[in-house]
Amino acid sequence: MAEVINTIGRRKTAVARVYMTLGNGEIKVNGRDYKEYFPTGPLQYIVNQAFAVANAEGKWDVKANLDGKKEGFLMRDPRMVERKKSGQPKARKRFQFSKR
């Protein structure tokens, strides 16, 4: 039996599970071919980029289960922590005001 490499990636509510076995380069995402799941060229290029760098194109079969936002996208949440301001204990919190 072929060895299966599996890993998981999470971000907020999105989860990606990837299973890799030695094979002929077939890539399935949620049971569909990756070219059908990612219709645009740049997204398909990103899928193959890691294999191209590792000189492993066409050597691994990949099965990925993606579960993300309801539209079917896996996106990074762009919100960032606001920086702390000087003269305040935190980003928005102020020191207690004293009238007298």
N, C-alpha and C positions, 0 to 999 in steps of 0.2 A: 504494500500500500504506500502511496506517495505521502510524503510528509507535508502537513498543512501548517502554514504560518498564519496565525491570526492575531489581530491587534484591534484596538478600539480607540476612538478619538471622540472627545466630548467638548462642547462649547455651549454654555447656557442650556437651552432645551434641545439642542441638536446632538444627535449621536450618529457616528459612522463606524460600522463594523466591517473589517476587511479580512478576507481569507485568500491566501495565495498558495498555489501549488505549481510545481514544475509542469510546463505544458507548452502550448504553441502560441501563446499571446492573446488568448481570448479574454476579453474584459467585459463583465456583466455588472450592471448597476441596477439593483432592485429587479433582477430577473430580465432586464432588457439590455440590448447592446449599448455600450457607452456612447456610440455615435448617435443613437436615437435619443438617449437620455440627455446628452449634452450636444444640442444641435449646432452650436457655433464653433468655428475653428479654434479660437483662442482657448476655449474650455477643453476641447479635445487635446490641444497641445499641452496644456497643464497636466492632464491625466498621463500622457506619455513622457513627460519631461524627466521624471525620476528614473524611468527605465533607460532613457537615452543617456543620461549622465553616468549611470552604472553599467553601460554597455550590455544591457539585458533585454533589449527590445525583442519581443517574440519568444521569450524563454519562459515566461510565467503566465499562468492563468489566474485571473483575479475575479473574485466574486465579492461585491460590496453591497451591504444593506445600509441605506441611508434613511434616517428618520429625523426630519427637521421641522421647520415651520410648515404650516398647512399648505402653502403654495408649492411645496416640494423643493424649496431652496435651502441650502446650507450656507448661512451668511454669518460673518463675524459681526458682533454687535459693536458699533463704532463709538459708543459712549465711553468716556475716559474719566478718571478721577480728577476733580478740579484741584488746582494747586492751592496750598496754604498761603494766605496773605500775611505779610508782616503786620504786627500790631493787633493780631487776632489769634485766638487759640486754635482755630481750625479754618477751613476755607470760607465758610459763611458765618460761623458762630462769632459773636462779639463778646468782649469782656463785659462784665456787669457794669451798667451805667449808674453813676452816683451823682445826684444833683447837688448834694452838699458834702 
